[in-house]
């Protein structure tokens, strides 16, 4: 049995790296797409970045 999530992820990553079956990999991707949605990247204005930097300097 796998000890923890980090180890499981590592084993899955290694397994995926060694699979060349495109159809199988597409199926895995389809399954993962239903479980994981990448976070939308947020773009900050220069003013927002400046305010964040100023706030960090205060702490």
Buried (B, 14 or more C-beta within 10 A) or exposed (E): EEEEEEEEEEEEEEEEEEEEEEEEEEEBEEEEEEEEEEEEEEEEEEEEEEEEEEEEEEE
